[in-house]
Every structure is written in structure tokens, then in C-alpha cells.
Amino acid sequence: MDKTYVSAAEAVADIAEGASLAVGGFGLSGVPIVTIRALLARGVGGLEVVSNNCGVDGWGLGELLSAGRIRRVIASYIGENKEFARQYLGGEVEVELTPQGTLAERLRAGGVGIPAFFTATGAGTAVSDGGMPIRYAPDGSVAEASAPKELRPFDVFGSAREYVLETAIRTDFGLVRAAVGDRHGNLRFEKSTRNFNPLAGMAGRITIAEVDELVEPGVLGPDDVHLPGIYVDRVIALTPEQSADLPIEKTTVRPRPEGD
């Protein structure tokens, strides 16, 4: 039952070329940066990444992206990652844009064995009608566009409306970052770092968790566990230096009003 690994390099050793990854994090919060860098050092490419966004320029998933290791991204937005936008518009990477809540539910559904579900989000828009650019050609034209999705009317809240069918997401690996984890893989996330991490952990067939603090089984009470160990296969204990690598995305400096 001891799921700890000596290093991130050992934990990612079997992630192969072309693997699919569900990656936790939101912007710079809760990003499994040590595991990402171990994967970068491993040198594999052609990766398909499922995450809220693709990191920022030069950090997080942005490091894999700038190295040309990512082939396809399923995300809710491009964000302020200029390299991500450049590669997408230049036809170097495929992007499937999915509404944020829908993306979360697709990951959760994959983790609990639900193959598909209907949601009102995106019905009657390009999300359901198709035509959203997935891949651009070098000349700027659309080389591949999203296909239409099934719509079905339901009357569940007193008035009939259309709902769009969305499929679950299941990936080869899940990469997550937690504040505390035990040797059985039970994880607790700190505040906003909880974001997409539990969902990414559920969606991966093999989930790798890097933790700021490793504790013995039984230290985490049942109410403290945000992701049960049944979803986690490998645990990496970070050093204090690795845990402290938490850059700030934006810094705003202004004089404080008197009395603050």
C-alpha cells in the first residue's frame, strides 16, 4: 500500500510518447510543477494535455509547450500565455476549447465511470453547433473544426429546453499537486489549489501526486481527505525548496491609503 516514489523522474518513467495527461492547477495555483519538469527532462513529446489552461509563458505546462512537447490541448481558455496563442494560431498545436464547468464535469465523469452527460451549457452556440477552430493551417485558414454535438430537449425545471451531449474524459495519466498526502495516496489540497486537482486525479488511469508534506496513514482524518487514495497510484514528497517554487502571476504595486 506504500505508494511513495523516490523521485519525480522515477514516477514519470513510463509516460510514453503521445500519452494523454489530465493536469491539475489553475493559472499558477496548484500546478504539479516538479512532475511537469521531470516529464520535460524525460524528453517525450506528442502529448495530449487536458487542463483548465496551459500554464503561463515559461512556467507550468508552458514549459512543455515552449519545448514543443504538446500536440493537443483540451482547455477552457487560452489565457495570457502568448506562446500558447502563437502556437494555436500558427497551427502548431490543436486546441479543443470547452466551457470551464463542462470541462470539470467531463473529468469527474471520466473518474466515476459515466461515459457522457447532457448539459445546458453551450447548447445553441458554437459549442453544440460545431465550427470552432481546433487546428489552423499555416496560412491562417481553419484546417480542422469542431463537429456538431447531439442536442436533446428535456423538461426538468418546468420548461423545455435543449441540452448538449458531452463525453467524459479519461486520460492515460493524471498529474496533481497537493498540500498533504499519505503513503496510501489520500490527499488534501490547500484552499484554491483544490481547483482542478481532484478532478484531474480522478480522470487519470494512473495518477501521480506531488505533495508538500508526506504523512503516515491515519494522520489525515476522513473529513480532511479531498481525493481518496483509490484514485492515486504514485506519491512524490517534495523538498522544502521544491514546495517554495511558487511564482506570482501578476504583481500590482500601489500606495496604500492611510489607515490601511
Secondary structure, DSSP 4 states (H G I P E B T S, - for coil): ---EES-HHHHTTT--TT-EEEE--BTTBT--HHHHHHHHHHT---EEEESSS--BTTBTHHHHHHTT-EEEEEES--TT-HHHHHHHHTTSSEEEE--HHHHHHHHHHHHHT--EEEESTTTTSHHHH---EEEE-TTSSEEEEPPP--EEEE-SSSS-EEEEEEE---EEEEEEEEEEEETT--EE--GGGGTTHHHHHHHEEEEEEEEEEEE-TTSS-GGG-SB-GGG--EEEEPPHHHHT----S-----PPPTT-
